[in-house]
């Protein structure tokens, strides 16, 4: 049990543990299908976070890693093919995480939120290559997004 989650219900704990998979599915979407490179990167990143995350989050990411791949696949089956309704449902499930942050220690919640944002950003840009960043080290909206 993660000490910071002691005051949470089982449902809230499970939602926080599911959050990286939810975020990864959403960030991996590419025209109604999952981008394979982004999916592989999300799975690898979930593993790497178990020893590269902020030390206070290591127990969290150890728990996340235990079921990450299965949760990712379950979420894909639930939401793909992605229509307007399913996209809204996925967004709503992700947004349900925010009220749970309010029940956590303020500093822990801040660090976790920052980590999840970085996680999403990393997965979303996994299919970009080093060459792109070498030529365009600063974002050029029409070329890099």
SULHUPE-V550594 format. One record per residue. NEAR is the number of other ideal C-beta (glycine too) atoms within 8 Angstrom. Layout:
near
NEAR
NEAR
//
This chain:
near
4
9
6
8
11
7
4
11
5
6
6
11
11
8
11
13
10
10
11
14
14
13
13
16
14
11
12
13
11
7
4
6
8
11
11
6
8
16
12
9
11
16
11
8
11
16
9
8
15
11
6
5
11
7
5
6
12
11
8
13
13
9
9
13
11
6
8
13
8
7
10
14
8
8
13
10
7
6
11
10
6
9
6
5
6
11
10
8
9
14
9
8
8
11
7
9
12
7
7
12
10
7
8
12
6
6
6
10
11
8
11
13
9
8
12
12
8
8
13
12
9
10
15
9
7
12
7
7
6
5
6
9
9
7
6
10
5
4
6
7
6
4
6
8
5
//
